[in-house]
């Protein structure tokens, strides 16, 4: 996978739960790769959706060292948006918007 890519794939994860190693296969799921990170190791704070699917909600705080050890790509779906730099202008439909303010009636100025 390239950095920032989203794929629809069958993924095999290896993780530790209370110090004991486990391996789990998750068929047909969306997997994304961050632009910056330790691929194939997952960050527990940033990838909470994947960790929540591996174990029960009550046990997710006991999980450590989550890693993707197998990936069978079924379809490539595209790329995630690159993170914007704070203070960068928002690009929207061909023109640049510096800041939008929402009014009480639901319109933007």
N, C-alpha and C positions, 0 to 999 in steps of 0.2 A: 504494500500500500504506500502511496505517496503521502507526504504531509498534507493534512487538511482534507483528505478524501473520505467520502462516505460510501460504504458498501453494504449490500444485502448479502449475508453470508451465514454459513454454519460455522460457529466458533467453539473452540475448546479452551477452557480456562483452567489454570492451576492456581490454587490459593491455599492459605493456611487459616484454619479456624481453631483458635485456642492452641496454637502450636502444632496441630496435626495437619498434614498435607492432604488435600483433596483435589480431584480433577472432575470437571463437569462440562458436558457438551450442551450447548445452547443452539438448537436448530433455528434457522430462518429468523435472524435478528439483524437490526441495523447496527453496524459497528463504525465508529469514526476514529480517525487518528488526528490528534492535536498537531498544530503547526510546530509547537515547541513541547518537548516532553521526552520521557524515557521509553519510547516504543520498544517492545511490546508490553512493558510494565505499566500498570494503570495507577493513577493517583486516586487514593481512596476518597479524598475530599471533592475532586472534580468529577469523578466517574461514579457518582452515587447511584445512578439509575441501573448501571450494570451490576454493581455490588448488591443492590436490592433484589435483583433477579437471581443471583447466585444462591443466596441464603435467605432465611426468614428475617423479617424486619427487626425482630428483637435481638438477633444474633449478629447484625451487620457491624456492630462496634467491636466485635471480637475477631473480625476478618483482617488478615494482613497479607502482604506480598502477593497481590493479584497480578497474574501475568497471562497473556494470550499465547498459547503454545501451538495452536492449530487454527487455520482459517481457510475455509473453502469458499471462495467468492462465487456467488450465484449471479449477482448483477452489480455493476458499478453505477451508483446513483448520482454522483456529482461531488461537489466540494462545499465545505462549510465556509462562511464568510471570514475573512481575515479580521483579527481584532483591530479596532480603530484606536488610534492614538488619542488620548484625552485632549480636547480642544479642537480636534479636526472637524471640518464642516461635514454635514450630512449630505450625501449625494442622493437626490430623489428625482426620478423621471426627467432627466436632462437639464435640470437647473439646480443650483446650489442654495441650500437653506441654512442660514446661520443659526437661528434658534426659533423654535416654534412655541407659541404660548396658546394654551387651550382656554377658550372663553366659556362662560357658564352655559351658553346655548349649544355647546358641542363643536363649534367651529374653531379653526386655528387661525392665528394671525402671524 
